[in-house]
């Protein structure tokens, strides 16, 4: 039985827990819609998305990544208030900036403006309504990793907020003061978060068996060592 005790003690540290591998937890994605036609605008300072925080009971965080997929469609309404015909070109530029604890996605590789355009002509006094610009602008990219120093901001119970800014600009050429224009747009954005972590170790059947053998062997040794000795 001493042998069993030795075997159990040796296996206790090596076989009780499984080898740990990185696992992935992805809470439900969040979808936002900004529509100027329906007066649904992102609030001042951007749109805050509440993502589910990572619960420390699941394990140890190794990596946090954000991603988003969006589609921006736009249209132009204009009226020529002059007595002369007008021909021009409107270029719309747009980009997405994402901010959160330890993360600001506005580096050169992602801050480039995406563009769409519309060439149009108006006779004197003519008006056009909601003519689409082309092409529609698609945002589809990961937003990078969060540095480990900011992991505590993403852990706990509840939500962590990420702020999304839609930056839009327009350029009309040639410019005319007597030309009235109105730009409408609709933006649909789906954003997600992915946590990669090492889970809390769990006991294995082999490890539990070794632990049981060690307990039994130790108990037998204890009883043998505590036996009474007769005094002559």
C-alpha positions in Angstrom: 0.0 0.0 0.0 3.0 2.3 0.5 3.5 1.9 -3.2 -0.1 3.1 -3.9 0.5 6.1 -1.8 3.7 7.0 -3.7 1.9 6.5 -7.1 -1.0 8.7 -6.0 1.2 11.5 -4.7 3.2 11.5 -7.9 0.2 11.5 -10.2 -1.6 14.1 -8.2 0.3 17.0 -9.7 0.6 15.6 -13.2 -2.7 14.0 -13.9 -5.5 15.7 -11.9 -6.0 18.5 -14.4 -6.4 18.5 -18.2 -3.9 20.3 -20.5 -5.3 23.8 -21.0 -6.0 25.1 -24.5 -7.2 28.5 -25.7 -11.0 28.7 -26.2 -13.2 31.4 -27.8 -16.2 33.2 -26.3 -18.2 35.5 -28.6 -21.2 37.3 -27.1 -24.1 38.2 -29.4 -23.2 40.9 -32.0 -24.9 44.3 -31.8 -26.6 45.9 -34.8 -27.1 49.7 -35.2 -29.0 51.7 -37.8 -28.5 55.4 -38.5 -31.0 56.8 -41.0 -31.3 60.5 -41.7 -34.6 59.9 -43.6 -36.1 58.7 -40.3 -34.2 61.2 -38.2 -32.2 58.4 -36.5 -28.8 59.9 -36.0 -25.9 58.8 -33.9 -25.8 60.8 -30.7 -23.2 63.5 -30.2 -19.8 62.0 -29.7 -20.7 58.7 -31.4 -22.7 55.6 -30.9 -21.9 53.6 -27.8 -22.3 49.8 -28.2 -22.7 47.8 -24.9 -20.8 44.6 -25.2 -21.0 41.8 -22.7 -18.0 41.8 -20.4 -15.8 38.8 -19.9 -16.5 36.9 -16.7 -13.2 36.0 -14.9 -14.8 32.7 -13.7 -14.4 31.4 -17.2 -10.6 31.5 -17.2 -7.7 33.8 -18.0 -8.0 36.2 -20.9 -5.4 35.9 -23.6 -6.7 38.2 -26.3 -9.6 40.6 -27.1 -10.6 41.6 -30.7 -13.4 43.7 -32.2 -14.8 43.5 -35.7 -17.6 45.2 -37.6 -19.5 45.0 -40.9 -21.3 48.0 -42.2 -23.1 49.4 -45.3 -23.5 53.1 -46.0 -25.9 54.2 -48.7 -26.4 57.9 -49.5 -28.5 60.1 -51.8 -28.5 63.7 -52.9 -31.4 66.1 -53.3 -30.7 69.4 -55.0 -32.4 72.4 -56.5 -31.0 74.9 -59.0 -32.2 78.3 -57.8 -30.5 80.1 -60.7 -31.7 81.1 -64.2 -28.7 79.3 -65.6 -28.2 75.5 -66.0 -25.8 73.7 -63.7 -23.6 70.6 -64.1 -21.5 69.4 -61.2 -20.2 66.5 -59.2 -20.7 65.6 -55.5 -18.2 63.3 -53.7 -19.1 61.8 -50.4 -16.4 60.6 -48.1 -16.9 58.5 -45.0 -14.9 56.6 -42.4 -15.5 54.7 -39.2 -13.5 55.4 -36.0 -13.8 53.0 -33.0 -12.8 53.8 -29.5 -12.8 51.9 -26.2 -10.6 51.2 -23.2 -7.1 50.8 -24.5 -8.2 51.0 -28.1 -8.5 53.7 -30.7 -9.0 52.5 -34.3 -7.9 55.5 -36.3 -4.5 54.4 -37.6 -3.5 55.1 -41.3 -4.4 51.6 -42.4 -8.0 52.2 -41.4 -8.6 55.9 -41.4 -8.6 56.3 -45.2 -11.9 57.8 -46.3 -14.1 55.6 -48.5 -15.9 57.6 -51.2 -18.9 57.5 -53.5 -20.0 60.1 -56.0 -22.7 61.5 -58.2 -22.4 63.6 -61.4 -25.6 65.5 -62.2 -27.1 68.4 -64.2 -30.0 70.7 -63.4 -31.8 73.1 -65.6 -32.8 76.5 -64.3 -35.2 76.1 -61.4 -35.1 72.3 -61.7 -35.1 70.1 -58.6 -34.1 66.5 -58.1 -35.0 64.3 -55.1 -33.0 61.6 -53.4 -30.8 60.4 -56.3 -28.4 57.6 -55.0 -24.7 58.1 -55.0 -22.5 55.2 -56.1 -21.1 52.9 -55.0 -22.5 52.1 -51.6 -19.7 52.2 -49.0 -18.9 49.0 -47.2 -17.0 48.7 -43.9 -15.8 45.1 -43.2 -12.7 44.8 -41.1 -11.4 43.7 -37.7 -10.6 46.6 -35.4 -7.5 45.2 -33.8 -6.6 43.7 -30.5 -6.8 45.3 -27.0 -3.5 45.5 -25.2 -3.2 43.2 -22.2 -2.8 46.2 -19.8 -6.4 47.1 -20.6 -7.9 43.6 -20.0 -9.3 44.6 -16.6 -11.6 47.1 -18.2 -13.3 44.3 -20.1 -13.7 41.9 -17.2 -16.5 41.6 -14.6 -20.3 41.5 -14.6 -22.3 43.7 -16.9 -21.2 45.5 -20.1 -18.3 47.4 -21.5 -18.9 50.3 -23.9 -17.3 50.8 -27.3 -17.8 54.1 -29.1 -18.3 54.2 -32.9 -17.9 57.5 -34.8 -19.1 57.8 -38.4 -17.2 60.7 -40.0 -18.9 62.0 -43.2 -17.7 64.7 -45.5 -18.9 66.1 -48.9 -17.4 68.1 -51.6 -19.3 69.8 -54.4 -17.6 71.1 -57.5 -18.1 73.6 -58.9 -19.6 75.2 -55.8 -22.6 77.5 -56.2 -24.2 79.5 -53.5 -27.5 79.5 -55.3 -27.6 75.7 -55.4 -29.5 74.1 -52.6 -28.4 70.6 -51.6 -29.4 68.0 -49.1 -27.6 64.8 -48.3 -29.3 61.7 -46.9 -27.7 58.5 -45.7 -28.5 55.2 -44.1 -25.9 53.2 -42.2 -26.3 49.7 -40.9 -23.5 48.5 -38.7 -23.1 45.1 -37.0 -20.3 45.0 -34.4 -18.9 42.1 -32.5 -16.3 41.2 -29.8 -14.3 38.0 -29.4 -12.6 36.9 -26.2 -9.9 34.3 -26.3 -9.0 32.7 -23.0 -7.5 29.7 -21.2 -10.3 28.0 -19.2 -10.2 27.1 -15.6 -8.6 23.6 -15.3 -11.0 20.6 -14.8 -10.2 17.2 -13.2 -9.6 14.3 -15.5 -10.7 10.7 -14.8 -7.1 9.4 -14.6 -6.2 12.2 -12.3 -9.1 11.5 -10.0 -8.3 7.8 -9.9 -4.7 8.6 -9.0 -5.9 10.9 -6.3 -8.2 8.2 -4.9 -5.3 5.7 -4.8 -3.2 8.2 -3.0 -5.8 8.9 -0.4 -6.4 5.1 0.2 -2.7 4.4 0.4 -2.1 7.3 2.8 -4.9 6.2 5.1 -3.5 2.6 5.2 -0.1 3.9 6.0 -1.5 6.1 8.7 -3.3 3.3 10.4 -0.2 1.1 10.3 2.0 3.7 11.8 -0.4 4.3 14.7 -0.7 0.7 15.9 -0.2 -0.1 19.6 3.0 -1.8 20.9 2.8 -4.2 23.8 5.0 -3.3 26.8 6.6 -6.4 28.5 
